[in-house]
Amino acid sequence: RTVYVNGQYLPEQEASVSVFDRGFLFADGVYEVTSVLGGKLIDFAGHARRLQRSLGELEMRSPVEEDELLEIHRELVRLNEIEDGLVYLQVTRGAPADRDFAYPPEDTEPTIVLFTQSKPGLAESPAAKTGIKVVTIPDARWARRDIKTVQLLYASMGKMMAKKAGVDDAWMVEEGQITEGTSNNAYIVKDGKIITRELSTDILHGITRAAVLRMAQEAQMQVEERGFTPEEAKEADEAFVTSASTFVMPVVEIDGTPLGDGTPGPIAKRLREIYLEESRKVAI
Ligand code: PMP
């Protein structure tokens, strides 16, 4: 596989980052994941915009302009012959001479790394046909979840808690309400209305979330942005999650309670179709 590191396209075995890199020592870095369908990038502009926002919130310098970033994404997709899959991008505050909590001098070069992952048939995932099962767990993350940092340890722990419980993923709960999934935004549907937590620093502002809510409104579906409790979720007609790599994924069970008849709901299925169709049309 060919990867991109600080201006160079290299075989993955030859690519490296300093042991003093702040991404490694402090999780002082941000990332994006953009999916690829039919060799084209899904919502690149949305991901590029959120990257700038994350960098801005951390007073971190952007290593490349948006047009160059697009070129790097496209070149990696081409070089690695990605038909369906994703492009991972990470930017860190670079590798100063020594470990120090304070940010390094302004002229420290940021580190930028991109690589691809091939996932043939990404849009035809079998999980989308059966739906996934989730458990609820406490949300023990830091308080700036709107910044897409590489500090993902609690998300990993959450996935492991789900695995141990014999299910697919976890929904996190804070002050009695669901925040989001470990790596996705969470939704329930009740009496035809789509309910999802409003944007704040409590959740990641999903690029897929923004697109799906816009498409739902265009399709005359009702949307309400507010928090909801695990109890309300278990009484919902259906549920789903969204993320760049899973699109719209139906949720069929929460904490052992099946939703409706325990199969993917009609609104989740319809939104998945609309999202994939519309996104492919404008992919670049
Ligand atoms: N919330 C969290 C915590 C995530 O990690 C992700 C995916 N990285 C999302 C939501 C979904 O965001 P997006 O639709 O931009 O992939």
Residues whose N, C-alpha, C, O or C-beta is under 5 A from the ligand:
A	BS01	PMP	E180 G181 T182 S183 N184 N185 L204 H205 G206 I207 T208 R209 T242 S243 A244
